[in-house]
């Protein structure tokens, strides 16, 4: 397993559990269904929710105040639903940490960050095939986006509109 943010590799302090009661630390990632159906837990436990691609924002939004982390599962690198889910979560007001989880490839790293992810957890063969250097290099390959970057208004269409306004 490899956990990266825009600055490079980082240590994962979160523990995965099937329910919040099974956790042995105060940083717990559990499936969304297990959390949504459980009573409110002690305030000293930081909760991470694992979302499968079929979850809707309307299902998750009522729980934003309980989650410090949302992990969006990518079943494979070709499944782009997680990018849309991340963007929708940010637009709906989620302020916590967003983590992409699954067999992503380094070329997807810039887009993941642009969609609102804070970090990417790469698993299995994808982590061993592409070292950290590939992931960090991917950030420098793309300098301009057609999509509006989360938190910025410097997409290619925005730049064109700005230039046209000055002509």
N, C-alpha and C positions, 0 to 999 in steps of 0.2 A: 504494500500500500504506500502511496505517495500523496502527501497533502501539500498543496501549493497555494500561495496567494500571489499578488502582483509583485511581491518582493522576493519570492523564492520559496524554498521548502520551509515547512513549519511543523512543530510538534502537535500531535492531536491529543487533546486532553479529554475528549469525549469518549464515553463508553457506550457500546450498543447493547440494548436489552430488548426483550420481547414485551416487557411491561415496565412501568416506572418502579414497581415494587421490587423488581429483580436487580436493580442497579446497586453497585457497591461504591459508587462515587457520587459527587454532587453535579456531575455533568453527564446527562443521560440522553441518548438518542433512542427513541422507540418509534415503532410504526404509528402513523397518525391515528389510525383506528383505535389503537390501544390507549392513546392519550385522550382522544375526544370522548371516549366512553368512561374514563376514570374520573373520580372525584378530584377536586382541586388538591394539589399536593403542597407540602411545606414550602415556604418561600426560599429556603436555602438550597433547594434543588433547581438547577438550571436545566431547562428542558429543550431538547432538540427533537423535531418531528421529521420522520422519514416519510416523504410523499412519493407515491407511485404516480406514473404519468396520467392515470385516469382520474385523479382528484381534481375538483374544480376549485376555483378561488372562493366561490361562495361558501363552500364547505369549510374552508380553512380560515377565512377572514375573522370569524367570531373568536378565534383562539389566538390571534396575534399577540395579545398582551401576556399570554402564558409562554410563548416561545422565544427563546434567545437565539435559536438556530433552526433553520429549515433546510433539510437535506433533500434535494430533488434527485430521484433515481433515474438514470439513463440506462435503459435496457441494453442499448448498443449505440455505437457512435453515429449511426445513420438516423436515429430517432431524435428529431429536433424539437419535440414537444416540451422538453425541459427548458429550452431557451425561452419559449413563449410563456411558460409558467412563471419563470423568474421575472420576466418583464411585467407580467400581470400582478405578481405579488408586490413588486415595488410600486407599481401604479396604484394598487389598492392600499398602500400605506405601510407595508411591513418594513420595519427599520432594523431588525436584527440581522444576524449573519445568514447569508445564503450560500449553500455549498452544493456544487454539482458532484454527483457520485456515480461512478460507473466506468465503462471502458472507453472513455473519450480519447481523442488524439490531440497532439500538441497544436495542430492547426486550428482547433476549436477554442483554444485558450483565450485569444483576444475577444472573440465574439461572446464567450461566456462572461467575461468581465464587463463587456459593453451592455449585456442584457441585464446586469444587476447582480451577478454572482460575485461574492467576495473571495471564494476559494474553490478549488477543485480537488476532489479526492479520486485519484486514479488507482484502479485495482487490477489485479491479475497480470496477464501478459502485457497489457498496454503500459503498465508501470515499468516493466523490465525492458520492453522494446525501446522506449523513449526516455532517455535520462533527463534529469532536471535541465540540462543545458538546452535541449530541444524545446522545452516548454518556455523557457525564458527568452530564447531566440525568437520564438513565434510572436512575442509581444512587439518586437522591433520590425517585423516584416510588413505590418500593415500600419500605415500612418494616418490614413483617412478612411472613414466609413460612409456608406450610403445611409445606413440606419442611424438614427439619433442615439448617440452614446448616452447611457444612463448618467444623468446629472450634468450633461454638457450639451451645448447647442452648436457643435462644430462639424456637423455631417457635411458631406459634399453638397447636397441640395441647399443646406443652410448657407454654406459659403457662397454658392452661386447666387442665391437670393440677396445676400448682403452686397455682393459685387454689383448686381443689377440695380440695386437701390442707389448706388453711388454714381451711376452712369448718367 
